[in-house]
Amino acid sequence: MYMLLYALFNVVLILFIVFFFLRTQKDMPKNWKEFVIEFKMQAGGTQALIEDTFLRYKNKVDLIQRPNKIAVMTGGNRGIGVYTLEKLLKCSMTVMLGVRNPEASRKSIEKALGTELTKDKVFYEKCDTGDMKSVREFAKKVQEKFSAIHLLINNAGVMFTPYNLTADGFESQMAINHMGHFLLTHLLMPQLIAGSNDNDGKNVRIVNVSSCVHKKCDINYDDFDCQKFYYPADAYNKSKLAQVLFTKHLQVLLSQSGLKIQTNSLHPGVVDTELFANSSTDYIPWFRTLLFKTPEEGSRTVIYASISPKIEGKGGVYLSNCTIMPPNSLANDPQECKKLFDHCCKLLNIENFGSLN
Ligand SMILES: NC(=O)c1ccc[n+]([C@@H]2O[C@H](COP(=O)([O-])OP(=O)(O)OC[C@H]3O[C@@H](n4cnc5c(N)ncnc54)[C@H](OP(=O)(O)O)[C@@H]3O)[C@@H](O)[C@H]2O)c1
C-alpha cells in the first residue's frame, strides 16, 4: 500500500515538476545532473509528506518543567522557531536567541507570543550564522550573560538561495545552515559543560535542525564551496547532511569525554514556512496549507529532541515525527562523519573542538 502510494506520488510529481517549472520563475534544471538532483529532492519531499501523514499521531511531546535552565537558539523570530520558543517558555526555560535583527525580532515575538510569556525570559542578541565574525561575537555575548547553558538549538536556516560566497569564503547555504552552527557549538562548549554539572542529573542537549533531504546527497570535498557546480537544492541538501554527520561525530567525542551532553539531529517535518520562498511551491500556497505541517506541528520534534526523557542517553540519533529514524547511510560510517568534522575544523582553524579531542 505504502509503495503503491509512493509510486503514484512520484508519477504525479514528475508532472508537477514540469508544470510548476514552466509556470514559475524558478530556473528549469539545465541538464541531466540537475534534473536528477531536483527529482531526488522532490521525491524525498514527497516521501516525507507521506511519512508525516502516517506518523502525525506520533508528534507528541510533554512540556516538562525546566525552571532556571538556559536555552540558546539561532533564529526563532519566525517559522518553526517561534513555536519552539513558545514551548521552551512554557517549560519555564530562559531563552537567548541569536537573530539577525534583535529589535525587530523582539517586536514580532512579543506580538506572536505576548509579553506575559516572554517578559524577562527571552533575550535577543545579533547573530548572522553565515558570518563567522558575527557568530564569535554572539558566543561572547552568551558567555558574558550565562556561565552555564543547558540546551543549544541550531535552528536558523535558508533554502535554495542563489549562489553566493560569504565573507569567510563559504557557499552561503553551507555557511548559514552548518558552518556557523559548527563554530557556535565549539565556542559554547565550556558553557554546555558547565550546564552539564548543573542539570538535575540530565544530559545537556545540542539539537541540530537538519532535514529529510540530507539523505539525497553526499559531500563533495573537491568542491565544498560549489565553485565548479552549483544547484541550489543540491547545496541545501549537502548543508543538511553536514549537520547530521557533524552530530554523529560530535556525539562520539562527547561520549569519549564522559560528558553528560548529548547531541541529536532531526527533520521537523515538511512545514509551511517562509523557508519555501525560493521553491516551486511558492506558486501554489494552498498546496502547502493543505499538505504541510503547521509551524506549531513542526516545532514538536525539535522540542522532543530538546527535552524528551524518551531519548535521554540516546545521543547521535536522527529524529523525525518524534521517532528515531535511519539517517543517510553515510552517517553510519564513523570515518565519513570524522572526515566532515575534521574538514570543518580545518576550514574554521579549530585545533581542538570544544577542547574535547
Ligand atoms: N520548513 C520545513 O519544511 C523544513 C523542513 C526541514 C528542515 N527545516 C529546517 O528548519 C529550520 C527552521 O526553518 P523554518 O521552516 O522555520 O524557516 P523560516 O520560517 O524561513 O525561518 C528561518 C529562520 O532562520 C533565520 N535565519 C535565516 N538566515 C539566517 C542567518 N544568516 N543568521 C541567523 N538567522 C538566520 C531566520 O531569521 P531572519 O528573519 O533574520 O531571516 C528565521 O528565524 C531550518 O534550519 C530549516 O532548514 C525546515
The ligand as an SDF file (V2000), in Angstrom:
LIG
                    3D

 48 52  0  0  0  0  0  0  0  0999 V2000
   10.0170   24.2350    6.8380 N   0  0  0  0  0  0  0  0  0  0  0  0
   10.3610   22.9970    6.5460 C   0  0  0  0  0  0  0  0  0  0  0  0
    9.6300   22.2480    5.8660 O   0  0  0  0  0  0  0  0  0  0  0  0
   11.6730   22.4450    6.9970 C   0  0  0  0  0  0  0  0  0  0  0  0
   11.9910   21.1260    6.6500 C   0  0  0  0  0  0  0  0  0  0  0  0
   13.2040   20.6010    7.0540 C   0  0  0  0  0  0  0  0  0  0  0  0
   14.0800   21.3650    7.7880 C   0  0  0  0  0  0  0  0  0  0  0  0
   13.7640   22.6500    8.1130 N   0  0  0  0  0  0  0  0  0  0  0  0
   14.7400   23.4380    8.8890 C   0  0  0  0  0  0  0  0  0  0  0  0
   14.1090   24.0640    9.9810 O   0  0  0  0  0  0  0  0  0  0  0  0
   14.8440   25.2460   10.3350 C   0  0  0  0  0  0  0  0  0  0  0  0
   13.8580   26.3980   10.5110 C   0  0  0  0  0  0  0  0  0  0  0  0
   13.2390   26.6270    9.2600 O   0  0  0  0  0  0  0  0  0  0  0  0
   11.8070   27.3220    9.1030 P   0  0  0  0  0  0  0  0  0  0  0  0
   10.9930   26.4170    8.2850 O   0  0  0  0  0  0  0  0  0  0  0  0
   11.3130   27.7820   10.4130 O   0  0  0  0  0  0  0  0  0  0  0  0
   12.2360   28.5350    8.1650 O   0  0  0  0  0  0  0  0  0  0  0  0
   11.8700   30.0920    8.1980 P   0  0  0  0  0  0  0  0  0  0  0  0
   10.4770   30.3180    8.6180 O   0  0  0  0  0  0  0  0  0  0  0  0
   12.3450   30.6160    6.8940 O   0  0  0  0  0  0  0  0  0  0  0  0
   12.8200   30.6220    9.3780 O   0  0  0  0  0  0  0  0  0  0  0  0
   14.1960   30.6210    9.1960 C   0  0  0  0  0  0  0  0  0  0  0  0
   14.8410   31.2220   10.4150 C   0  0  0  0  0  0  0  0  0  0  0  0
   16.2570   31.2310   10.2270 O   0  0  0  0  0  0  0  0  0  0  0  0
   16.7130   32.5640   10.4110 C   0  0  0  0  0  0  0  0  0  0  0  0
   17.8670   32.8420    9.5770 N   0  0  0  0  0  0  0  0  0  0  0  0
   17.9900   32.7380    8.2420 C   0  0  0  0  0  0  0  0  0  0  0  0
   19.2220   33.0990    7.8550 N   0  0  0  0  0  0  0  0  0  0  0  0
   19.8950   33.4410    8.9780 C   0  0  0  0  0  0  0  0  0  0  0  0
   21.2050   33.9000    9.2400 C   0  0  0  0  0  0  0  0  0  0  0  0
   22.0930   34.1130    8.2540 N   0  0  0  0  0  0  0  0  0  0  0  0
   21.5690   34.1250   10.5190 N   0  0  0  0  0  0  0  0  0  0  0  0
   20.6870   33.9480   11.5440 C   0  0  0  0  0  0  0  0  0  0  0  0
   19.4270   33.5380   11.3480 N   0  0  0  0  0  0  0  0  0  0  0  0
   19.0350   33.2910   10.0830 C   0  0  0  0  0  0  0  0  0  0  0  0
   15.5440   33.4520   10.0100 C   0  0  0  0  0  0  0  0  0  0  0  0
   15.7230   34.7520   10.5340 O   0  0  0  0  0  0  0  0  0  0  0  0
   15.5160   36.0800    9.6240 P   0  0  0  0  0  0  0  0  0  0  0  0
   14.1210   36.5330    9.9110 O   0  0  0  0  0  0  0  0  0  0  0  0
   16.5580   37.0150   10.0780 O   0  0  0  0  0  0  0  0  0  0  0  0
   15.7000   35.6780    8.1860 O   0  0  0  0  0  0  0  0  0  0  0  0
   14.4120   32.6730   10.6640 C   0  0  0  0  0  0  0  0  0  0  0  0
   14.3670   32.9110   12.0430 O   0  0  0  0  0  0  0  0  0  0  0  0
   15.8560   25.4670    9.2160 C   0  0  0  0  0  0  0  0  0  0  0  0
   17.1170   25.0200    9.6340 O   0  0  0  0  0  0  0  0  0  0  0  0
   15.3410   24.5830    8.0920 C   0  0  0  0  0  0  0  0  0  0  0  0
   16.3610   24.1470    7.2220 O   0  0  0  0  0  0  0  0  0  0  0  0
   12.5690   23.2060    7.7520 C   0  0  0  0  0  0  0  0  0  0  0  0
  1  2  1  0
  2  3  2  0
  2  4  1  0
  4  5  1  0
  4 48  2  0
  5  6  2  0
  6  7  1  0
  7  8  2  0
  8  9  1  0
  8 48  1  0
  9 10  1  0
  9 46  1  0
 10 11  1  0
 11 12  1  0
 11 44  1  0
 12 13  1  0
 13 14  1  0
 14 15  2  0
 14 16  1  0
 14 17  1  0
 17 18  1  0
 18 19  2  0
 18 20  1  0
 18 21  1  0
 21 22  1  0
 22 23  1  0
 23 24  1  0
 23 42  1  0
 24 25  1  0
 25 26  1  0
 25 36  1  0
 26 27  1  0
 26 35  1  0
 27 28  2  0
 28 29  1  0
 29 30  1  0
 29 35  2  0
 30 31  1  0
 30 32  2  0
 32 33  1  0
 33 34  2  0
 34 35  1  0
 36 37  1  0
 36 42  1  0
 37 38  1  0
 38 39  2  0
 38 40  1  0
 38 41  1  0
 42 43  1  0
 44 45  1  0
 44 46  1  0
 46 47  1  0
M  CHG  2   8   1  16  -1
M  END
$$$$
